[in-house]
Amino acid sequence: THTAGVSDPAELSAPAVPDLESVTGPVIACTGKRGTFGPSHAGYAALGEIIAERTGLTYQEAVTRLVLRPLDMGHSRFPGTRPADGDAGYPPVTEYVVTADQAFTPLDAAVCVFPAAGGLWATAADLVRFGLGWPSLLPRTLTAQACRPHAKQLNGIHVGLGWAVNEPARLIGIVGEGPGSAASLLVSSDGSHACAAMANRQILLEPIAWQAFTRMRNGPAGAETGDGKGKTSARSE
């Protein structure tokens, strides 16, 4: 819920994933106000360590075995360095930063220092598979708990377990961004529709994703729809 007050390091990107202790020290600091929403990458790093300890695997191995494979997310993985062209059968996008004079400048190769927070490299189709299929991985009671409001963001949107929860819109979702990337995943509360939007620059994608999701849920031609079983299909005029 991002309410544990876990403190982020000054730098979240590096040429390669470092040892966690070299980033956080032997004890992960919690200098924020507990019980108050505050986005925390290091909080997810702490959860990743719990998962690793409970499974006896690395976080990356555990998620690959327990999530990616069951949901057929075959183009998703946790590389230790930025993927090279041709890795996994598809080239990675070039990430850009926009300068003050509106020029697009490629960024140096980097990955998130916390695999559990920003280390997943995926395709939009795989994110949709996750959005439609994640409830199948959990007991129904835990799925309901994940979608229940536990805290509130400053913008008034509630937070579940991992998900942002918009009850009036019957919607859950999550956004992420880095120096040269952005992603948004929106899922209807009943699990019938999912929409993923991605960009190779740091930009607010939620308004774009919301427009696409609304058109899709209302059923216009050309929308991409899900069958509720982790598969996607497309219609076009």
KEMI-435673 format. One record per atom (N, C-alpha, C, O): x, y, z. Coordinates in steps of 0.2 Angstrom, whole numbers, plus 5000, padded with zeros to 4 digits. Last residue first. Layout:
BEGIN
XYZ/...
END
This chain:
BEGIN
493949894809/493549914804/493849894797/493549904792/494449764821/494549834817/494049834811/493849784809/494849694836/494349704831/494549764827/494849814830/495849564844/495749634841/495249634836/495149584832/496149484860/495949484853/495849554851/495749594855/497049394872/496749454869/496549444862/496849394859/496949294887/497049304880/496749364878/496349394881/496549284901/497249294899/497449304892/498049314890/495249264901/495649204903/496349214901/496749174900/494449374897/494449354904/494849294906/494949274912/494649404884/494149354886/494049334893/493749284895/494749584880/495049524883/494449474884/493849494885/495049684865/494649654871/494949594873/495349564870/495349834857/495649774859/495249744865/495149784870/494349914845/494549914851/494849844853/494649794849/493749924832/494449944833/494749934840/495349944841/492149984837/492649944832/493349964833/493450024834/491849994855/491850024848/492249974843/492649934846/491449964869/491449914863/491449944856/491049924852/491750014881/491050034878/490949994871/490449994868/492949974883/492449944887/491749964885/491249924886/493650054873/493649974873/493049944877/492749904875/493450184878/493250164871/493150084871/492750054868/494150164890/493450184890/493150164883/492550134883/495450144887/495050094891/494350104890/493950054889/495750254880/495750194876/495350144880/494950104877/495650354891/495250354885/495250294881/494650274878/496650294899/495950294902/495450304895/494950274895/497850314893/497550244894/496850244896/496450194894/497850454893/497850414886/497550344887/497150324884/497950474907/497350504903/497350464896/496750454894/499150404910/498550384912/497950414908/497450374907/500450444906/500050404902/499350384904/498950364900/501550564907/500950544911/500550504906/500250534901/503250514903/502650554902/502050524905/502050464907/504750484898/504450494904/503850544903/503950604902/504750374884/504950434887/504550444893/504050404894/504150264877/504850264878/505150334880/505650354877/502650194884/502950244880/503750244882/503950224887/501050104884/501850114886/502150164881/501850174876/499650034891/499950084887/500650094889/500750094895/498349914892/499049934893/499349984889/499149974883/496849854899/497149904894/497849924896/497949944902/495549734900/496249764903/496549804897/496449784891/494049664906/494449704901/495049734905/495149744911/493549584916/493349574909/493749614904/493749584899/493649604930/494149564927/494049554919/494349514916/492849684937/492649624936/493149574932/492949524931/493549804936/493549774943/493249704942/493449654946/494749824923/494049824925/493949784932/494249734932/496249894923/495949834923/495249844926/495149874931/497749964916/497049974919/496649914918/496649884912/499350014917/498949954916/498249974919/498249984926/500650114909/499950114913/499650054911/499550034906/502250174909/501850124908/501150134912/501250164917/503750244902/503150254906/502650194904/502750174898/505450304901/504950254900/504350274904/504350304909/506750364905/506550364898/505950314897/505950284892/506650364920/506950414916/506750424909/506750474906/505050284922/505750294924/506050354920/505650384917/503450234930/503850274925/504650274927/504750264933/501850164931/502550164932/502950204927/502750214922/500250124938/500650164933/501450154935/501550144941/498850024939/499450044941/499850074936/499850054930/497149984944/497650004939/498350014943/498350024949/495349954943/495949954947/496549964941/496449954935/493650014943/494250004940/494849994945/494850024950/492450074944/492450004944/493149984940/493149944935/492350214946/492450194939/492450114938/492550094933/492150214960/491650234956/491750214949/491250204945/493450144964/492850114965/492250144961/491850104958/494950124960/494450184958/493750144958/493550124953/496450094967/495750064966/495250124965/495250174970/498050034962/497650094964/496950074962/496750034958/498849884969/498349914964/498149984967/498049994973/499549844980/499849844974/499449894969/499749924965/498149824988/498749794988/499149794982/498949744977/497449984985/497349924988/498049894989/498549924991/497150154987/497650104986/497450044989/497250034995/496050284980/496250234985/496750184983/496850174977/496250454975/496250384973/496450334979/496950344982/496650574980/495950554982/495850474980/495350444982/497850624978/497350644973/496650614974/496250614970/498650564988/498450634988/497950654983/497550704985/497850404991/498350444988/498150514989/497550534991/497450305005/497150355000/497750394998/498150415002/497150125009/497450195010/497250245004/496950215000/496450025005/496750015012/497050085014/497150095020/495049954996/495450014998/495750005005/495449985009/495349794988/494949834993/495349894995/495949894996/496049714980/495649764977/495249804981/494849844979/496649624989/497049664985/496649724982/496949774980/495449554994/495849604998/496349654994/496349704996/495149484983/494649534985/495049584990/494949644989/496249394983/496149434977/495649494979/495749554977/496049334995/496649374994/496549424988/496749484988/494949254992/494949304997/495449354997/495449414998/495349174981/494849224980/494849274986/494749334984/497149144980/496449124983/495949184982/496149244982/497949174964/497849194971/497149164974/496649154970/497949164950/498549144954/498449154962/498949124965/496849224944/496949154944/497549124948/497549064950/497049364945/496649334950/496749254950/496549224955/497949384933/498249384940/497749354945/498049324949/497349394920/497449334923/497749324930/497649274933/497249524915/496649484915/496749414919/496249384921/498549584918/497949614920/497349574920/496849574925/499349494911/499349494918/498749524921/498449494926/498949514898/498849454900/498949444908/498549414911/499349654897/498649634897/498549564899/498049554903/500749624897/500449664903/499749654903/499449644908/500949564885/501049524891/500749564897/500449524902/500649674877/500249614877/500349574883/499849544886/501749754879/501049774881/500549714881/500149714886/503149664886/502749694880/502049714883/501849694888/504449694898/503849664895/503549694889/503749754887/505449684911/505449714904/504949664901/504949604901/505549734928/505249694923/505249724916/504949784915/506049814938/506549774934/506249734928/506549694925/505549894948/505549924941/506049874936/506249904931/505449824960/505149884959/505049904952/504549924950/506249704960/505549704962/505149764961/504549764961/507549754956/507149714951/506349714953/505949704949/508149904958/507749854962/507349814957/506849844954/508849984949/509249944954/508849894958/509149854962/508349964932/508149984939/508649944944/508749894943/509650004920/509049964922/508949984930/509350024932/510250074905/510250074912/509650024914/509150014910/511150164892/510850094894/510850094902/511350104905/510750334891/511250284891/510850224894/510350224897/509450394880/509750384886/510250334886/510250284882/509350504866/509350444868/509750434875/510150474876/508350654865/509050624866/509050554869/508750544874/507350754856/507350694859/508050664859/508350654854/507050924860/507450874856/507450814860/507450814866/506551034866/506050984863/506450934859/506150914854/507351114873/507251134867/506851084863/506751094856/507551034885/507151104885/506951124879/506451164878/507350864879/507750924882/507250984882/506750984880/506750714884/506550774880/506950834883/506750844889/507550554883/507350614887/507250674883/507550674878/507150384878/507250454877/507150504883/506650484886/507550224874/507250264879/507550334878/508150344876/507150104862/507650154864/507250204868/506750234866/506549944865/506450004863/507050054865/507350034870/507349784861/507149834866/507049904863/507349914858/506849664849/507349714851/506949764856/506449774856/506549494851/506349554850/506749614852/507049604858/507049374856/506749374850/506449434848/506149444843/507849384867/507149354868/506749364862/506149354862/508849504859/508749464865/507949444866/507549484864/508949594849/508849524847/508749484853/508549424852/509949704857/509549694851/509549624850/510049584850/510049674875/510349694869/509849674863/509449644864/509349744890/509349694885/509649714878/509649774876/510349804903/509849824898/509949774892/510449754890/510549674915/510749734912/510249744906/509849704905/509749574920/510249604924/510549674922/510749714925/508049564916/508749564914/509149594919/508949644922/506749484918/507049524923/507849524921/508249494924/505349474907/505949444910/506249504914/506049554914/504249424894/504349464900/504849434904/504949364905/503649354884/504049404882/504249454888/504349514887/502749264889/503349234887/503849284884/504449274883/501649234900/502049304898/502749284896/503249294899/500749134904/501049134897/501349204895/501249224889/500449124917/500049174913/500349184906/500049224902/501449034922/500749024922/500349064918/499749044915/502649124919/502549054916/501749034916/501449024911/502449234928/502549244921/502449174917/502049184912/502249174942/501849224938/501849224931/501449214927/503149084946/502449084950/501949134946/501349124947/504349094939/504049024940/503249034942/502848994940/504649224939/504549194933/504249124934/503749114929/504649254953/504049284949/504049244942/503449244940/505749174957/505149164960/504549184955/504049154954/506849234949/506649164948/505949154951/505549114947/506849364955/506649354948/506449284946/506049274942/507149334968/506449364967/506349354959/505749334958/507849174970/507949244969/507249274967/506749234965/507149054982/507349074975/507549144975/507449184980/506549024993/507148994992/507449004985/507948974983/505249074996/505349024991/505948994990/506048944987/505549165007/505049115007/505049065002/504849005004/506549245001/506649205007/506149155008/506349095010/505949304991/506549264989/506649224995/506849164994/504949384997/504749324992/505349284991/505249224991/505749465005/505249425008/505049365004/505049305006/506349544994/506749494998/506349445002/506549395004/505149604989/505549554985/505949514989/506049454987/504849694999/504449634998/504749584994/504649524995/506049774998/505949735004/505449675003/505549625005/505649824985/506349794986/506249744992/506449694992/504549894988/504449844984/505149794984/505049734984/505149994996/504649954999/504549894995/504449834998/505950064986/506250014991/505849974995/506049924997/504950144980/505250084976/505650034981/505649974980/503550214986/504250194988/504450134984/504150074984/502450354988/502750304984/503450284986/503850324987/501550365002/502150394999/502450344995/502750294997/500250375014/500450355007/501050395005/501050455005/500450335031/500350395026/500650375019/501150345018/500950245039/500250245038/500050305033/499450305032/502450325044/502050265043/501350275043/501050315047/503350435035/502850435040/502450375039/502150365034/505050385032/504450415030/503950405036/504050365041/506150305034/506150375037/505550415036/505450465038/506850165035/506150185035/506050255038/505850255044/508150085026/507950135031/507150145030/506950145024/508649915027/508349965023/507950015028/507650005032/510249875032/509649885035/509249935030/509549995029/511449875025/511249815028/510549815031/510249765032/511149975010/511449965017/511249895020/510749875017/510549994998/510150015004/510550005011/510350035016/511549954989/511150014988/510750034994/510750094995/512249844993/512649904991/512249964990/512450024989/511149754996/511449795002/511949845000/512049895003/510849714983/510449754986/510749794992/510649854993/512049724970/511849694976/511449734980/511649794981/511349804955/511849794960/511649744965/511049734966/511049784938/510749774944/511249754950/511649704949/511949904928/511749834930/511449834936/511549874941/511950044927/512050004921/511949934922/511749894917/510450104936/511250084936/511350044929/510850024926/509350204945/509550174939/510250154940/510650194943/509050274957/508650214956/508850174949/508550124948/509850364969/509850344962/509550274961/509650234965/509550384983/509550444978/509550424971/509250464967/508350264989/509050284988/509050344983/508550364980/506850284999/507150264992/507950294992/508050344996/506250205014/506550265010/506950245004/507250185004/504550175019/505250145017/505550195012/505250225008/503350195024/503850245025/504550225023/505050245026/502250115022/502750085027/503250145028/503650135033/501350135012/501250165018/501650145024/501550165029/501150065000/501550125000/501450165006/501450225006/500449945000/500050005000/500450065000/500150125000/
END
